[in-house]
Amino acid sequence: MKQYDAIVIGSGQAGGPLAKKLAKAGKKTILIEKRFVGGTCVNDGCTPTKAWVGSAKAAYMAAHSGPLGIKVKGYKVDMRQVKKRKDEIVISARMGGQHAIEKTKNLDLVFGEASFIAEKTLSIKLNSGSTQTVKADWIFIDTGAKTRIPEIEGVHDIEYLTSTTILDLDTVPDHLLIVGSNYIGMEFGQMFARFGSKVTMLERSPRILGKEDADIADALHKIMANEGITIYTGAETTTFKKTKKGNIKATVTIAGKEDTITCTHVLLAVGRVPQSEALNLDKTGVAVDEKGYIKVNDKLETNVKGIYALGDVKGGPAFTHIAYNDYTIVYRNLIENTDYNINDRPLPYCMFTDPELGRVGISEEEAKKQNLNVKVVKLPMEHVARAIENGDTRGFMKAVVDADTKKILGAAVLGSQGGEIMTVLQMAMEGGITYDRIRYCVFAHPTYSEALNNLFLSLEP
């Protein structure tokens, strides 16, 4: 058994930075990684998917640049090159992170799967085949989440795709059926439609993006439909079956009527589950909820003193930037003796469809549920000068403001540079800048953010 000051399980966007900072602070630290350094974001999430989004955007522009006076004939999607470019970006990011960890003093990096054998003791089944036992007073769990596989008859008889395995494709599917219309499903659906796939999406709920306002969901639904993507809402998938020709037949119920859809590939995008089962948390007494997410307090500590959970494995918002913020809170509290917590921190996020959706704060529907005295303003992107000049006026800007204090409570921007525009409003929210000041603020012309003047002009002083 080897004694450490700190054990970090998982090298995602919380675990990797935390391990390095603890080691630099003089704590003898071990970082245990089951697969690749960087976690989901670098290897299966943000980095590879946004690389593919970039390629898909290029294909879209090649097909739709005619109105701008640029005519492109006979363009071709080389999926092998698309994948090769993505892989090179991922490997560069992964190895850059690994090298930074390996050269950090006081930090040991081992590859294997960790499980508890006592409260503060772990057994590591190393990828090399041997076993190592380690112990520490501080333990940080950052094992993330994985695709949830729905209980659909025949699902294990087909070679379904997940958000991870779909990244291995080097050919374009003829017909991609996506079960679920969450952010993952929407991004992959649009990018593969742009690569040349026929795309069909099935959503159980009455509409897509159930956590967003209805006007946002409706607008994005129309954008997808205009790109040839078929989305069925109120759709339940009941069975999968292989056909004699090697395709997949899905039996579905849409609006109460049974139908079949034959496709070449199926992507499951109905949510994710925590990777906590293999940890044997019962050996530690660490509490989990009914779904397996590790329970933590507002300082990210579990019910067992000295054991913390960060990132997706603890539940809550499953975003890279939240995991990273988790690390900064834990590190500063333990090493710098601060008193930070996760309460009331901002929750900005983006869905990288094209146009992208940037969101922060409360939505209009949430404001209504809370009976808040608010005003809601919207500005179609067709009224934004830069959007007109760039030839893409899809979507709109929207803000929810407090009618009494004039503070911005939330914003949604569906449009080109939506995430960047949202970030401007987030900074205003962080700094307490009210909408009446933004209305007359001097922004550089012509920028997308300049349109925030016009967004708030419709509100009375």
C-alpha positions in Angstrom: 0.0 0.0 0.0 1.2 3.5 -0.9 0.2 6.5 1.1 -0.6 9.8 -0.6 -1.9 13.2 0.5 -4.5 13.2 -2.2 -6.1 10.8 -4.7 -7.9 12.1 -7.7 -10.0 9.6 -9.7 -10.5 10.7 -13.3 -8.6 13.2 -15.4 -11.5 15.2 -16.8 -11.8 19.0 -16.6 -12.0 18.9 -12.8 -9.7 16.1 -12.0 -6.7 16.9 -14.2 -6.3 20.6 -13.2 -7.0 19.8 -9.5 -4.3 17.1 -9.4 -1.7 19.4 -10.8 -2.6 22.3 -8.5 -2.6 20.0 -5.4 0.8 18.7 -6.4 2.2 22.1 -7.0 0.9 23.1 -3.5 3.1 20.4 -2.0 0.6 17.6 -1.7 1.8 14.2 -2.8 -0.9 13.3 -5.3 -1.9 10.4 -7.5 -4.2 10.8 -10.5 -5.9 7.6 -11.7 -7.3 7.6 -15.2 -9.2 4.6 -16.7 -8.9 5.6 -20.3 -7.5 8.8 -21.7 -6.3 12.0 -20.1 -8.8 14.9 -20.6 -12.0 13.1 -19.9 -15.2 13.3 -22.0 -14.6 16.9 -23.1 -11.3 16.4 -24.9 -11.8 12.8 -26.1 -15.5 12.3 -26.8 -17.3 15.7 -26.2 -16.4 19.3 -26.8 -13.2 18.9 -28.8 -14.1 16.3 -31.4 -17.7 17.3 -31.9 -16.9 21.0 -32.4 -14.2 19.9 -34.9 -16.9 18.1 -36.8 -19.3 21.0 -36.4 -16.6 23.1 -38.1 -16.4 20.6 -41.0 -20.2 20.5 -41.3 -20.4 24.3 -41.4 -18.0 24.3 -44.3 -20.2 21.8 -46.2 -23.3 23.9 -45.5 -21.6 27.1 -46.7 -20.4 25.3 -49.9 -24.1 24.4 -50.6 -25.6 27.7 -49.6 -23.1 30.4 -50.7 -25.0 31.1 -53.9 -27.0 34.0 -52.4 -23.7 35.6 -51.4 -22.6 35.5 -55.0 -20.2 32.6 -54.5 -21.2 29.5 -56.5 -19.6 26.2 -55.5 -20.2 23.3 -57.8 -19.6 19.6 -57.1 -18.2 19.9 -53.6 -17.6 16.6 -51.9 -17.5 15.5 -48.2 -14.4 13.4 -47.5 -15.5 11.8 -44.3 -12.1 10.1 -43.8 -10.4 13.5 -43.9 -13.1 14.9 -41.6 -12.3 12.2 -39.1 -8.6 12.4 -39.6 -8.7 16.2 -38.8 -10.8 15.6 -35.8 -8.5 12.8 -34.5 -5.4 15.0 -34.9 -7.0 17.8 -32.9 -8.1 15.4 -30.1 -4.7 13.6 -29.9 -2.9 17.0 -29.7 -5.2 18.2 -26.9 -5.0 14.8 -25.1 -1.2 14.5 -25.2 -0.7 18.1 -24.4 -2.6 17.6 -21.2 -0.9 14.3 -20.4 2.6 15.8 -20.9 1.7 18.6 -18.5 0.6 16.1 -15.9 3.6 13.9 -16.3 6.1 16.7 -15.8 4.4 18.0 -12.6 6.4 17.2 -9.5 4.7 15.4 -6.6 2.1 14.0 -9.1 1.9 10.3 -10.2 -0.3 9.5 -13.2 -1.5 5.9 -13.5 -3.8 4.3 -16.0 -6.4 1.8 -14.5 -9.8 1.5 -12.9 -10.1 2.4 -9.2 -12.4 0.9 -6.6 -12.7 1.4 -2.9 -11.8 -1.5 -0.6 -12.1 0.6 2.6 -13.2 4.2 3.5 -10.0 5.9 2.3 -8.3 3.0 0.5 -8.5 2.2 -3.2 -7.4 -0.8 -5.3 -6.3 0.1 -8.8 -6.6 -2.5 -11.5 -3.9 -1.2 -13.7 -4.3 -1.4 -17.5 -0.9 -3.1 -17.6 -2.6 -6.1 -15.7 -1.2 -5.6 -12.2 -2.9 -4.2 -9.1 -1.9 -1.3 -6.9 -3.3 -0.2 -3.5 -3.3 3.4 -2.4 -4.6 5.4 0.5 -5.1 9.1 1.2 -7.0 11.4 3.6 -8.3 13.5 0.6 -10.0 11.7 -2.3 -11.6 13.5 -5.2 -14.0 11.6 -7.6 -14.3 12.9 -11.1 -15.3 9.8 -13.1 -18.0 11.5 -15.2 -20.9 10.0 -17.0 -21.7 7.8 -20.0 -24.5 7.3 -22.4 -27.7 5.8 -21.0 -28.9 2.8 -23.0 -32.7 2.9 -23.0 -34.7 -0.3 -22.4 -35.9 -0.9 -25.9 -36.6 -4.4 -27.2 -33.9 -5.5 -29.5 -31.5 -2.6 -28.7 -28.7 -5.1 -27.8 -29.2 -7.0 -31.0 -28.2 -4.0 -33.2 -24.9 -2.1 -33.4 -26.2 1.1 -32.0 -24.1 4.2 -31.8 -23.5 6.5 -28.8 -22.0 10.0 -28.7 -18.6 8.2 -28.2 -18.7 5.5 -30.8 -20.3 7.7 -33.6 -17.0 9.6 -33.6 -15.3 6.5 -35.0 -17.3 6.7 -38.3 -15.2 7.4 -41.4 -18.1 7.0 -43.8 -21.4 8.9 -43.9 -24.5 6.9 -42.9 -27.2 6.6 -45.5 -29.9 7.1 -43.0 -29.2 8.0 -39.4 -32.0 7.5 -36.9 -31.5 9.5 -33.6 -33.5 8.5 -30.5 -33.7 11.6 -28.5 -33.5 15.3 -29.3 -31.3 16.6 -26.5 -28.3 18.8 -27.2 -26.2 15.9 -28.3 -28.8 14.6 -30.6 -29.4 18.0 -32.2 -25.7 18.7 -32.8 -25.1 15.2 -34.4 -28.3 15.3 -36.3 -27.5 18.6 -38.0 -23.9 17.8 -38.7 -24.6 14.4 -40.3 -27.4 15.9 -42.4 -24.8 18.4 -43.7 -22.4 15.6 -44.4 -25.0 14.0 -46.5 -27.1 11.6 -44.3 -30.8 11.3 -44.3 -31.6 12.1 -40.7 -34.7 11.2 -38.7 -35.1 12.2 -35.0 -37.5 10.7 -32.5 -38.5 12.7 -29.4 -40.9 11.3 -26.7 -41.9 14.7 -25.4 -44.5 17.0 -27.2 -41.6 19.2 -28.4 -37.9 19.2 -28.7 -35.7 21.0 -26.0 -38.1 20.7 -23.2 -35.9 22.8 -20.9 -36.0 25.7 -23.2 -38.8 28.2 -23.9 -41.3 27.1 -26.5 -40.3 29.8 -29.0 -36.7 28.7 -28.9 -37.7 25.1 -29.5 -40.1 26.0 -32.3 -37.5 28.2 -34.1 -34.8 25.5 -33.9 -37.3 22.8 -35.1 -38.0 24.9 -38.2 -34.3 25.5 -38.8 -33.7 21.7 -38.7 -36.7 21.0 -40.9 -35.4 23.5 -43.4 -32.2 21.5 -43.7 -34.2 18.4 -44.5 -34.1 16.8 -41.0 -37.3 15.0 -40.0 -38.2 15.3 -36.3 -41.1 13.4 -34.8 -42.3 14.5 -31.4 -44.6 12.4 -29.2 -42.7 9.5 -30.6 -41.9 6.3 -28.7 -39.5 3.7 -30.0 -40.7 0.2 -29.0 -38.4 -2.3 -30.9 -35.3 -2.6 -33.0 -34.7 -5.4 -35.4 -32.0 -6.2 -38.0 -33.2 -6.7 -41.6 -31.9 -9.3 -44.0 -30.1 -6.5 -46.0 -28.2 -5.5 -42.9 -30.3 -2.4 -42.1 -32.2 -1.7 -38.9 -35.9 -1.6 -38.6 -37.3 0.5 -35.8 -40.9 0.1 -34.7 -42.2 3.4 -33.3 -45.4 4.9 -32.1 -46.0 8.5 -33.3 -49.0 10.4 -31.9 -50.6 7.1 -30.9 -50.1 5.4 -34.3 -47.6 2.6 -34.9 -45.2 2.8 -37.8 -41.8 1.5 -38.9 -38.7 3.3 -39.9 -35.8 1.5 -41.7 -32.4 3.0 -41.3 -28.7 2.2 -41.6 -27.5 3.6 -38.3 -29.1 4.3 -34.9 -27.7 6.9 -32.4 -29.0 6.7 -28.9 -29.2 10.2 -27.3 -31.6 9.9 -24.5 -29.4 11.1 -21.7 -26.4 10.0 -19.6 -25.8 8.0 -16.3 -23.0 8.5 -13.7 -20.0 6.3 -13.8 -20.1 5.5 -10.1 -21.0 1.8 -10.0 -17.4 0.4 -10.4 -16.2 2.6 -7.5 -17.7 0.3 -4.9 -18.9 3.3 -2.9 -20.6 1.0 -0.4 -17.1 0.3 1.0 -16.8 4.0 1.9 -20.3 4.9 3.0 -20.5 7.6 0.4 -24.2 8.3 -0.4 -25.6 8.2 -3.9 -29.1 9.1 -5.1 -31.5 6.7 -6.9 -29.8 7.2 -10.2 -26.3 6.6 -8.9 -25.1 10.2 -8.7 -22.9 11.0 -5.8 -24.5 13.3 -3.2 -22.5 16.3 -2.2 -23.0 19.5 -0.1 -22.5 23.0 -1.4 -18.8 22.7 -0.9 -18.8 19.5 -3.1 -17.9 17.2 -0.1 -19.7 13.9 0.2 -21.2 12.7 3.5 -17.8 11.2 4.2 -15.3 13.8 5.4 -12.4 14.3 3.0 -14.1 12.6 0.0 -15.3 15.0 -2.7 -17.2 14.5 -6.0 -16.7 16.9 -8.9 -18.1 17.1 -12.5 -20.9 15.0 -14.0 -20.7 12.1 -11.5 -22.3 14.3 -8.8 -25.3 15.2 -11.0 -26.6 18.7 -11.8 -25.5 20.6 -14.9 -23.3 18.4 -17.0 -21.0 20.9 -18.6 -17.3 21.1 -18.9 -17.2 24.7 -17.5 -19.1 23.6 -14.4 -16.7 20.7 -13.8 -13.8 23.2 -14.1 -15.5 25.6 -11.7 -16.0 22.6 -9.3 -12.2 22.2 -9.2 -11.5 25.9 -8.5 -14.0 25.9 -5.6 -12.5 22.8 -4.0 -8.9 23.8 -4.5 -9.3 27.3 -3.2 -11.3 26.2 -0.1 -8.8 23.5 0.8 -5.5 25.2 0.0 -6.3 28.9 0.1 -8.8 28.7 3.1 -11.6 30.4 1.2 -15.2 29.7 1.7 -16.7 29.3 -1.8 -19.7 27.2 -2.6 -21.7 26.1 -5.6 -24.9 28.1 -4.7 -26.1 30.8 -7.0 -23.2 30.5 -9.5 -24.1 31.4 -13.0 -25.0 28.7 -15.5 -24.1 29.7 -19.0 -24.2 27.1 -21.7 -24.2 26.7 -25.5 -25.7 24.2 -27.9 -23.5 24.2 -30.9 -26.0 23.7 -33.6 -25.8 26.3 -36.5 -27.0 28.8 -35.5 -25.9 28.1 -32.0 -28.0 28.7 -28.9 -26.4 30.6 -26.0 -28.3 30.6 -22.7 -27.8 32.0 -19.2 -30.0 32.8 -16.2 -33.7 32.0 -16.1 -36.0 31.5 -19.1 -39.3 33.2 -19.7 -41.2 30.1 -18.7 -39.2 29.8 -15.4 -40.0 33.4 -14.6 -43.7 32.8 -15.1 -43.5 29.8 -12.8 -41.9 31.9 -10.1 -44.4 34.7 -10.5 -41.7 37.2 -11.1 -42.4 40.7 -12.2 -40.5 40.7 -15.5 -40.4 42.1 -18.9 -39.4 40.0 -22.0 -37.8 41.5 -25.1 -37.0 39.8 -28.4 -35.1 40.9 -31.5 -35.2 38.8 -34.6 -31.7 38.3 -36.2 -33.2 39.6 -39.4 -33.0 43.0 -37.7 -29.3 42.7 -36.8 -27.1 44.5 -39.3 -24.1 42.1 -39.0 -26.4 39.1 -39.5 -27.9 40.6 -42.7 -24.4 41.4 -44.0 -23.1 37.9 -43.3 -26.2 36.4 -45.0 -27.6 34.4 -42.0 -30.6 35.9 -40.2 -31.9 32.8 -38.6 -33.0 33.0 -35.0 -33.4 35.8 -32.5 -32.1 37.4 -29.3 -34.2 37.3 -26.2 -33.8 38.7 -22.6 -35.8 38.4 -19.4 -35.4 41.5 -17.2 -36.7 42.5 -13.7 -39.4 45.1 -14.3 -38.5 46.9 -11.0 -34.7 46.8 -10.7 -34.0 46.7 -14.5 -31.5 43.9 -13.9 -31.1 41.2 -16.5 -32.3 37.8 -15.2 -31.7 35.7 -18.2 -31.0 35.6 -21.9 -31.3 33.2 -24.8 -29.6 33.9 -28.1 -30.4 31.6 -31.0 -28.3 32.9 -33.9 -24.8 33.3 -35.3 -22.3 34.0 -32.5 -25.1 33.2 -30.1 -22.7 32.1 -27.4 -20.6 35.2 -27.7 -23.5 37.5 -27.5 -24.9 35.6 -24.5 -21.5 36.0 -22.8 -21.8 39.8 -23.1 -25.1 39.7 -21.3 -23.7 37.3 -18.7 -21.0 39.8 -17.9 -23.6 42.5 -17.5 -25.5 40.2 -15.1 -22.3 39.5 -13.1 -21.6 43.2 -12.8 -25.1 44.3 -12.1 -25.3 46.4 -15.3 -29.0 47.1 -15.9 -30.7 47.0 -19.3 -31.2 50.7 -19.5 -27.4 51.2 -19.4 -26.9 48.6 -22.2 -29.5 50.3 -24.3 -27.3 53.3 -24.7 -23.9 51.7 -24.4 -21.4 52.4 -27.2 -20.6 49.2 -28.9 -18.3 48.9 -31.9 -20.1 48.8 -35.3 -20.9 46.6 -37.0 -20.8 43.8 -34.4 -23.4 41.3 -33.3 -23.3 42.5 -29.7 -24.1 46.1 -31.0 -27.7 44.8 -31.5 -28.1 44.7 -27.8 -28.9 48.4 -28.1 -31.9 47.6 -30.2 -32.9 44.6 -28.1 -33.5 46.9 -25.1 -34.8 50.0 -26.9 -38.3 48.6 -26.9 -38.4 48.7 -23.1 -39.6 51.9 -21.6 -37.1 53.9 -19.6 
